[in-house]
Amino acid sequence: MVNDGTAREGLPDLGGWLGGLAPSAVSGPTPAFYYSRRVIRDRIAVAHDVFAGYDRFFSVKANPCPGVLREVHKAGLGFEVASGGELVAARHAGGDPKRMVRGGVGRTRGDFSQAIRLGFAVLVIDSPAELQRYLEAGTGRTRAVLRVAWPPGGERPDQFGFDGRALALAAPCRQVHGLHVYFSDVGIDAARVEAGIKAFIEVCHGFREAGGRLDCLMVGPGLSIPYREGAREPPAAAVAAAYAGLRRAIAPIWAGLEVGRFIVGPAGWYVVTVLDVKEVHQTRFLILDGGWNHLLRPVVMGEPFPVVNASRPPGGAEEEYVLAGPTCSPLDVLGRVRLPRTSAGDRLVFARVGAYGRTMAVAPFMSRGPASELVF
Ligand SMILES: Cc1ncc(COP(=O)(O)O)c(C=O)c1O
């Protein structure tokens, strides 16, 4: 099918999900990621207000694009790095390990020695064996905090952190300076932010009662962003009040906070070209020039990113399409969505892909190469 060209007189208004995207992005080469410096700066300004009282760090795992990291660094955030590669990326962007948090799992004694030698601000310890390796590495002046397994009640356990029993055993260790928590289950719900903080305060009290020091507190708010029409972020004032309350309740000497998606999620777009429109057993497929090789999250989370056909004016009749990537796997599907009638050659734009986009994808599969990235 050939594009009939009827929708090519000028770009549609880039409002809605496309608001903030440079219009030239839609006519540039594809597949490509675009990241907005202005949106990153605006989000960091919000984070500075909402999380006042906490030293703030950007979680490099959310988006390690060099231009993004440079912008984050310029705007005054430190970095949370969870691998040697992320450390290199953060240093290239101008980051100083003294304003970095070393997170991650499965770290060796060598990793701990390096973190101590470089004088990281904070070292997050994920397990009793890691604590042992940290002690063997010689500790030093880095603040060491134990990651709390979340949620603390043991529902849906994952591989991260210390459970209540392990925390009580480790509490008397004088080389531990406090606790770390990543609230993995809050989404965009203010009530869940408040409930999580309340439950964490209980964990902190228990840790102190077991003899633990709580001079330092390191928190990952885990706040998501809206991915669906009509969804809203929690009110900034409610989140700010909850975090101020946590600081007051525990009164640590120092508190830090690591965020990724909240800063960069809304700042990214992924632009692809429709290569083919086909129907198989009454299902309409759009074959795109990029798929899970660049954008894995819709496949693993079952939630599509918001998507717009930027070659067609909004409004008018829509059809249901399955968005398929260009690799030879039936898993390579970025969503089942309604779009204006679409032709080969049209440009689709996925919004809100600034976090866990290109970095999380299965890029080597089928050797199609990575998507380009542009920071504007
Ligand atoms: C320990 C930890 N800290 C920080 C982050 C960054 O989280 P987010 O991008 O949701 O802010 C993650 C994400 O998985 C994490 O596991």
The ligand as a Gaussian input file, in Angstrom:
#p B3LYP/6-31G(d) Opt

LIG

0 1
 C       16.719000       0.950000      43.515000
 C       16.150000       1.832000      42.469000
 N       16.337000       3.157000      42.594000
 C       15.844000       4.019000      41.675000
 C       15.146000       3.554000      40.577000
 C       14.618000       4.554000      39.604000
 O       13.259000       4.527000      39.682000
 P       12.296000       5.497000      38.887000
 O       12.797000       5.595000      37.504000
 O       10.985000       4.813000      38.993000
 O       12.315000       6.830000      39.594000
 C       14.911000       2.182000      40.422000
 C       14.154000       1.670000      39.281000
 O       13.935000       0.510000      39.086000
 C       15.434000       1.295000      41.393000
 O       15.251000      -0.030000      41.295000

